[in-house]
Amino acid sequence: RQSVETDVGQVNALTKQLALINKQLGKHTDVNKQPSELLDQRDLLLRKMSELTTIKTSFSQNGEVLVTLGDTSSQGFLVNKDESRDIMVSAASNGDLQLNYRYPPTNPVTGLQLALPPITNGKLGGVLNFREQVLAPAADSLNNLSRVVVDEINAVHRTGIDAEGLLGGDLFGFASGADDTASGMRMIIQDA
């Protein structure tokens, strides 16, 4: 999650810088009249952004750039003229990360909010894919293992007899609200 938040923060910083460059480029009507350093700076920022995620760009006659996420420019933009839109990261109750525009734009035709397209490429896409395809299954396997360990040890423990001749009870359990998760595994019997 920290890596995703860091990468999203970098994308947001780059979009703000591109919006400032677009503002400066807006002073001229033709790209040939633009300072070459400004165009180089714009291209460098676009290159850095494309390393983090897939972007689609569209250039105006004066060199201003429209930047959208993904493969289509029909969804919301990240940079349009001197305006930039941030991406925000939030966690769902199940731990999944949700990425969306900070202020989701509304489609003027349908009135529906536009969703952030899936981010599948670049450094940010790689981290999100790792979370979904490697980390989540590993966490699920660890949780399943903890459930099996609790069940099997408790089954053996219940068949035992303590020093006072009483049958044993459950040795392990899960904290309330963290049922069947490895992080919720707790020892129930505290009195040895």
C-alpha positions in Angstrom: 0.0 0.0 0.0 2.8 2.4 0.8 4.4 1.8 -2.6 1.0 2.5 -4.3 0.6 5.7 -2.3 4.1 6.8 -3.1 3.7 6.1 -6.9 0.3 7.9 -6.9 1.9 10.8 -5.1 4.5 11.0 -7.9 1.8 10.9 -10.6 -0.1 13.7 -8.8 3.1 15.8 -8.6 3.9 15.2 -12.3 0.3 16.2 -13.3 0.6 19.5 -11.4 3.9 20.3 -13.1 2.5 19.5 -16.5 -0.5 21.8 -15.8 2.0 24.6 -15.0 3.9 23.9 -18.2 0.7 23.9 -20.2 -0.1 27.3 -18.6 3.2 28.7 -19.9 2.7 27.0 -23.3 -0.8 28.7 -23.5 0.9 32.1 -24.0 1.7 31.2 -27.6 -0.6 29.9 -30.4 2.0 27.9 -32.3 4.4 25.2 -31.1 7.1 26.6 -33.3 7.1 29.8 -31.1 7.5 27.8 -27.9 10.9 27.8 -26.0 12.5 24.4 -26.7 13.5 24.0 -23.0 9.8 24.2 -22.1 8.9 21.5 -24.6 11.8 19.3 -23.4 10.6 19.7 -19.8 7.1 18.7 -20.9 8.4 15.6 -22.7 10.6 14.6 -19.7 7.6 14.8 -17.3 5.5 12.7 -19.7 8.2 10.1 -19.9 8.4 10.0 -16.1 4.7 9.6 -15.9 4.6 6.9 -18.5 7.1 4.9 -16.4 4.6 4.9 -13.5 1.4 4.1 -15.5 -0.1 3.9 -19.0 -1.1 7.4 -20.2 -2.6 8.7 -23.4 -1.5 12.1 -24.7 -3.0 14.5 -27.1 -1.2 17.7 -28.2 -2.7 20.9 -29.2 -1.4 23.2 -31.9 0.5 25.3 -29.3 2.1 22.2 -27.7 -0.2 22.0 -24.7 -0.8 18.3 -23.7 -4.0 16.6 -22.6 -3.1 13.5 -20.5 -5.6 10.7 -19.7 -5.1 7.4 -18.0 -5.3 4.1 -19.9 -5.9 3.6 -23.6 -8.8 6.0 -24.1 -9.2 9.8 -23.9 -13.0 9.5 -23.5 -12.7 9.1 -19.8 -11.6 11.7 -17.3 -8.3 13.5 -17.7 -5.3 13.9 -15.5 -4.1 17.1 -17.2 -6.1 19.4 -19.5 -4.7 22.8 -20.3 -3.7 24.3 -16.9 -5.9 22.1 -14.9 -4.7 18.8 -13.2 -6.8 16.2 -11.4 -5.3 14.1 -8.6 -5.7 10.4 -8.0 -6.5 9.3 -4.5 -5.9 6.0 -2.8 -8.4 4.6 -0.3 -8.7 1.2 1.3 -11.9 -0.8 1.3 -13.1 -2.6 4.4 -11.7 -5.9 3.0 -8.2 -4.4 2.5 -8.4 -3.9 -1.3 -7.0 -0.6 -2.5 -9.3 1.6 -4.5 -7.9 4.3 -6.9 -10.1 7.1 -8.1 -10.1 10.7 -9.1 -10.1 12.9 -6.1 -13.2 14.7 -7.4 -14.8 12.2 -9.8 -15.9 14.1 -12.9 -19.4 13.8 -14.2 -20.2 12.9 -17.8 -22.2 15.9 -19.1 -24.3 13.6 -21.3 -25.3 10.9 -18.9 -24.7 12.7 -15.6 -22.9 9.6 -14.3 -19.6 9.8 -12.5 -16.6 8.6 -14.5 -14.5 5.9 -12.9 -10.8 5.7 -13.0 -9.7 3.2 -15.7 -7.9 0.2 -14.4 -4.1 0.7 -14.0 -2.4 -2.4 -15.4 0.9 -1.1 -16.7 4.0 0.8 -15.5 5.4 0.7 -12.0 2.0 1.4 -10.4 0.3 -1.3 -12.4 3.0 -3.8 -11.5 2.5 -3.1 -7.8 -1.2 -3.4 -8.1 -0.9 -6.7 -10.1 1.5 -8.0 -7.5 -1.0 -7.3 -4.7 -3.8 -9.0 -6.6 -2.0 -12.0 -8.1 0.8 -12.8 -5.6 0.2 -11.1 -2.3 -3.5 -11.7 -1.9 -3.3 -15.5 -2.7 -0.3 -15.7 -0.3 -2.3 -14.0 2.5 -5.3 -16.3 1.8 -3.0 -19.3 2.0 -1.6 -18.0 5.3 -5.1 -17.5 6.7 -6.2 -21.0 5.6 -3.1 -22.4 7.3 -3.9 -20.6 10.5 -7.4 -22.0 10.5 -6.1 -25.5 10.0 -3.5 -25.1 12.7 -6.2 -23.8 15.2 -8.6 -26.6 14.3 -6.1 -29.4 14.5 -4.3 -28.3 17.7 -7.7 -27.7 19.4 -8.9 -31.2 18.3 -5.8 -32.8 19.9 -6.0 -30.5 23.0 -9.6 -31.3 23.6 -8.8 -35.0 23.9 -6.1 -34.4 26.6 -6.5 -34.4 30.4 -5.1 -31.7 32.6 -3.4 -32.1 36.0 -6.7 -32.0 37.8 -8.2 -34.8 35.6 -10.4 -32.5 33.5 -10.7 -32.7 29.7 -8.8 -30.1 27.8 -10.5 -27.3 25.9 -9.6 -25.2 23.0 -6.0 -23.8 23.2 -6.3 -21.4 20.2 -9.0 -19.1 18.8 -9.4 -15.9 16.8 -9.9 -12.4 18.1 -13.3 -11.0 17.5 -13.6 -9.2 14.2 -10.5 -11.1 12.9 -12.1 -14.5 12.5 -10.1 -16.9 10.4 -7.2 -14.6 9.8 -3.6 -15.3 10.7 -3.3 -11.9 12.4 -6.3 -12.7 14.5 -4.9 -16.0 15.9 -4.8 -15.9 19.7 -4.0 -18.3 22.5 -7.3 -18.8 24.5 -5.9 -20.5 27.6 -3.7 -18.1 29.5 -3.4 -20.1 32.8 -0.7 -22.7 32.3 
